[in-house]
Amino acid sequence: MNMKKWLHLFWTSICVGGGLMLLTGLSIQLFQQELSNMKGAGDILINVLQLIFSGFMISVYAQMGFFAYLTLNYIALGFFKKSWLYIQVIITVFVLLDVMFLRTMLGGNGKLQTDIILGLALLAIAYIVAKFKVRATNKAALIPTMFFMIAGTAVETLSALNISNVATWFVFIPLVACNAHQILILHRLVGQKGNASTVETAGAAS
């Protein structure tokens, strides 16, 4: 990946994060009737700019997580070989169960119903993204994509999980959108159209 392609990934992710945060933030504020507390165009403008800037920050955070995942995947492929594929499945299942049940049952934090909804939403989005990735590349991309979308997004959302349900969704929606965007365009950025990148699929192809 050269500088031009990295800049394309950076700026498109910035736009996805900023746009989704603006849409999510305004929707939540409208639902909670917070928009009525704003007085004048100045307050509305500041609110919009704050939401967009927050989305920019989340997109940068998502990109850091994405490159951390690529580094981890590259190292793990060299160390675990074929076993890395199965390790990803185990970690993905454990993380999903942790999001849905273990965090509430063991720590007493959050609400079980909300956590289950969050986990199911994460699973559904990850599966849809993985299906699109497989369609664009090959079947070997299914598990790595599911792993990144579930485990990666869950780890990145940890900072908001213990604050409040609203904060969790506030961060989760733009974050998962940025992650989906990054994983779906990776094979095009590395110049392997019609095939998943080597980093993504080497473990499955070994």
Order of alpha helices (4+ residues) and beta strands (2+ residues): alpha-alpha-alpha-alpha-alpha-alpha-alpha-alpha-alpha
